[in-house]
Amino acid sequence: MGLEKPYTDVPGTIIFDAEQSRKGYWLNQFCMSLLKAENRARFLANERAYLDEWAMSEEQKDAVMARDLNWCMRTGGNIYFLAKIGATDGRSFQQMAGSMTGMTEEEYRNMMVGGGRSVEGNRYIGEDGDAQEHHQPQGQAGRTARGEA
């Protein structure tokens, strides 16, 4: 029996939990192998051959070769491990984050310097104006910012 996961209602968010960790174990191990220069060279010389050395799913291998970090995350990749792929390609974390949002590096940087994304429409998939009240943890509705009832 699986655990209840209320956090799956956050739009555009993949939570790296125990299930994702199990699913992405070999993908993340592959990423960690890229810490060694000789492994980065082998990977860049023949990506498919290097990926075939790992017990990853075909979908994970395809996601890596496509450099689609969102796809990698859906298949169990952890962004901190996946950053090794970007670094192997000479990309900054800012460039990678921009690619994950559909923005250019400059657009992403400007958004973050400007305070990040608005929370409006980004709290819950079912958000409809009063959805926040419906999604608060039990015992939280009606409390003020200071925690008073």
TORKOL-4160 file (C-alpha; in steps of 0.2 Angstrom, whole numbers, padded with zeros to 4 digits, m for minus):
149
<pt num="1" X="0000" Y="0000" Z="0000"/>
<pt num="2" X="0008" Y="0017" Z="m0005"/>
<pt num="3" X="0009" Y="0032" Z="0005"/>
<pt num="4" X="m0003" Y="0046" Z="0002"/>
<pt num="5" X="0005" Y="0060" Z="m0008"/>
<pt num="6" X="m0004" Y="0076" Z="m0006"/>
<pt num="7" X="0011" Y="0085" Z="m0014"/>
<pt num="8" X="0007" Y="0078" Z="m0031"/>
<pt num="9" X="m0006" Y="0092" Z="m0033"/>
<pt num="10" X="0008" Y="0105" Z="m0036"/>
<pt num="11" X="0008" Y="0110" Z="m0055"/>
<pt num="12" X="0024" Y="0107" Z="m0065"/>
<pt num="13" X="0033" Y="0099" Z="m0050"/>
<pt num="14" X="0041" Y="0082" Z="m0048"/>
<pt num="15" X="0044" Y="0078" Z="m0030"/>
<pt num="16" X="0060" Y="0067" Z="m0028"/>
<pt num="17" X="0053" Y="0055" Z="m0015"/>
<pt num="18" X="0057" Y="0037" Z="m0011"/>
<pt num="19" X="0047" Y="0030" Z="m0026"/>
<pt num="20" X="0056" Y="0042" Z="m0038"/>
<pt num="21" X="0073" Y="0037" Z="m0030"/>
<pt num="22" X="0070" Y="0019" Z="m0033"/>
<pt num="23" X="0064" Y="0022" Z="m0051"/>
<pt num="24" X="0079" Y="0033" Z="m0055"/>
<pt num="25" X="0093" Y="0024" Z="m0046"/>
<pt num="26" X="0103" Y="0019" Z="m0061"/>
<pt num="27" X="0100" Y="0035" Z="m0070"/>
<pt num="28" X="0107" Y="0044" Z="m0055"/>
<pt num="29" X="0121" Y="0032" Z="m0054"/>
<pt num="30" X="0126" Y="0036" Z="m0072"/>
<pt num="31" X="0125" Y="0054" Z="m0068"/>
<pt num="32" X="0137" Y="0052" Z="m0054"/>
<pt num="33" X="0149" Y="0043" Z="m0065"/>
<pt num="34" X="0151" Y="0059" Z="m0075"/>
<pt num="35" X="0161" Y="0066" Z="m0060"/>
<pt num="36" X="0176" Y="0057" Z="m0067"/>
<pt num="37" X="0185" Y="0065" Z="m0082"/>
<pt num="38" X="0188" Y="0048" Z="m0091"/>
<pt num="39" X="0169" Y="0044" Z="m0090"/>
<pt num="40" X="0164" Y="0060" Z="m0097"/>
<pt num="41" X="0176" Y="0058" Z="m0111"/>
<pt num="42" X="0169" Y="0040" Z="m0114"/>
<pt num="43" X="0151" Y="0046" Z="m0113"/>
<pt num="44" X="0154" Y="0061" Z="m0126"/>
<pt num="45" X="0163" Y="0049" Z="m0138"/>
<pt num="46" X="0149" Y="0037" Z="m0139"/>
<pt num="47" X="0134" Y="0041" Z="m0128"/>
<pt num="48" X="0123" Y="0026" Z="m0133"/>
<pt num="49" X="0137" Y="0014" Z="m0129"/>
<pt num="50" X="0141" Y="0022" Z="m0112"/>
<pt num="51" X="0123" Y="0022" Z="m0108"/>
<pt num="52" X="0121" Y="0004" Z="m0112"/>
<pt num="53" X="0133" Y="0000" Z="m0098"/>
<pt num="54" X="0120" Y="0005" Z="m0086"/>
<pt num="55" X="0104" Y="m0004" Z="m0080"/>
<pt num="56" X="0093" Y="0011" Z="m0086"/>
<pt num="57" X="0077" Y="0010" Z="m0095"/>
<pt num="58" X="0076" Y="0014" Z="m0113"/>
<pt num="59" X="0066" Y="0029" Z="m0109"/>
<pt num="60" X="0079" Y="0035" Z="m0097"/>
<pt num="61" X="0092" Y="0033" Z="m0110"/>
<pt num="62" X="0082" Y="0042" Z="m0123"/>
<pt num="63" X="0079" Y="0056" Z="m0111"/>
<pt num="64" X="0097" Y="0058" Z="m0108"/>
<pt num="65" X="0102" Y="0058" Z="m0126"/>
<pt num="66" X="0088" Y="0071" Z="m0129"/>
<pt num="67" X="0095" Y="0081" Z="m0115"/>
<pt num="68" X="0077" Y="0084" Z="m0109"/>
<pt num="69" X="0079" Y="0086" Z="m0091"/>
<pt num="70" X="0061" Y="0087" Z="m0087"/>
<pt num="71" X="0059" Y="0070" Z="m0095"/>
<pt num="72" X="0074" Y="0063" Z="m0085"/>
<pt num="73" X="0066" Y="0069" Z="m0069"/>
<pt num="74" X="0049" Y="0061" Z="m0074"/>
<pt num="75" X="0059" Y="0044" Z="m0075"/>
<pt num="76" X="0067" Y="0046" Z="m0058"/>
<pt num="77" X="0081" Y="0058" Z="m0061"/>
<pt num="78" X="0086" Y="0070" Z="m0047"/>
<pt num="79" X="0091" Y="0088" Z="m0053"/>
<pt num="80" X="0107" Y="0088" Z="m0043"/>
<pt num="81" X="0113" Y="0072" Z="m0051"/>
<pt num="82" X="0106" Y="0077" Z="m0068"/>
<pt num="83" X="0117" Y="0093" Z="m0067"/>
<pt num="84" X="0132" Y="0082" Z="m0071"/>
<pt num="85" X="0125" Y="0080" Z="m0088"/>
<pt num="86" X="0124" Y="0098" Z="m0091"/>
<pt num="87" X="0141" Y="0101" Z="m0084"/>
<pt num="88" X="0148" Y="0088" Z="m0096"/>
<pt num="89" X="0140" Y="0097" Z="m0110"/>
<pt num="90" X="0148" Y="0114" Z="m0104"/>
<pt num="91" X="0131" Y="0121" Z="m0098"/>
<pt num="92" X="0128" Y="0131" Z="m0083"/>
<pt num="93" X="0114" Y="0127" Z="m0071"/>
<pt num="94" X="0106" Y="0143" Z="m0076"/>
<pt num="95" X="0106" Y="0137" Z="m0094"/>
<pt num="96" X="0099" Y="0120" Z="m0089"/>
<pt num="97" X="0085" Y="0128" Z="m0078"/>
<pt num="98" X="0080" Y="0139" Z="m0092"/>
<pt num="99" X="0078" Y="0124" Z="m0104"/>
<pt num="100" X="0067" Y="0116" Z="m0091"/>
<pt num="101" X="0055" Y="0131" Z="m0091"/>
<pt num="102" X="0055" Y="0134" Z="m0110"/>
<pt num="103" X="0064" Y="0150" Z="m0107"/>
<pt num="104" X="0080" Y="0157" Z="m0114"/>
<pt num="105" X="0094" Y="0158" Z="m0101"/>
<pt num="106" X="0092" Y="0177" Z="m0101"/>
<pt num="107" X="0073" Y="0176" Z="m0099"/>
<pt num="108" X="0076" Y="0163" Z="m0084"/>
<pt num="109" X="0089" Y="0175" Z="m0076"/>
<pt num="110" X="0078" Y="0190" Z="m0078"/>
<pt num="111" X="0063" Y="0180" Z="m0070"/>
<pt num="112" X="0073" Y="0175" Z="m0055"/>
<pt num="113" X="0081" Y="0192" Z="m0053"/>
<pt num="114" X="0064" Y="0199" Z="m0053"/>
<pt num="115" X="0058" Y="0188" Z="m0039"/>
<pt num="116" X="0054" Y="0171" Z="m0047"/>
<pt num="117" X="0037" Y="0165" Z="m0054"/>
<pt num="118" X="0021" Y="0172" Z="m0047"/>
<pt num="119" X="0012" Y="0160" Z="m0035"/>
<pt num="120" X="m0004" Y="0163" Z="m0043"/>
<pt num="121" X="m0010" Y="0148" Z="m0052"/>
<pt num="122" X="0006" Y="0138" Z="m0046"/>
<pt num="123" X="0000" Y="0132" Z="m0029"/>
<pt num="124" X="m0012" Y="0118" Z="m0034"/>
<pt num="125" X="m0017" Y="0109" Z="m0050"/>
<pt num="126" X="m0035" Y="0112" Z="m0045"/>
<pt num="127" X="m0033" Y="0130" Z="m0039"/>
<pt num="128" X="m0048" Y="0140" Z="m0042"/>
<pt num="129" X="m0048" Y="0155" Z="m0030"/>
<pt num="130" X="m0053" Y="0146" Z="m0014"/>
<pt num="131" X="m0043" Y="0131" Z="m0018"/>
<pt num="132" X="m0029" Y="0136" Z="m0005"/>
<pt num="133" X="m0042" Y="0134" Z="0009"/>
<pt num="134" X="m0046" Y="0117" Z="0003"/>
<pt num="135" X="m0028" Y="0111" Z="0001"/>
<pt num="136" X="m0022" Y="0117" Z="0018"/>
<pt num="137" X="m0016" Y="0103" Z="0030"/>
<pt num="138" X="m0029" Y="0099" Z="0043"/>
<pt num="139" X="m0029" Y="0111" Z="0057"/>
<pt num="140" X="m0022" Y="0125" Z="0047"/>
<pt num="141" X="m0038" Y="0133" Z="0040"/>
<pt num="142" X="m0042" Y="0149" Z="0048"/>
<pt num="143" X="m0025" Y="0153" Z="0056"/>
<pt num="144" X="m0016" Y="0169" Z="0055"/>
<pt num="145" X="0001" Y="0172" Z="0049"/>
<pt num="146" X="0006" Y="0171" Z="0068"/>
<pt num="147" X="m0002" Y="0154" Z="0070"/>
<pt num="148" X="m0017" Y="0161" Z="0080"/>
<pt num="149" X="m0033" Y="0151" Z="0078"/>
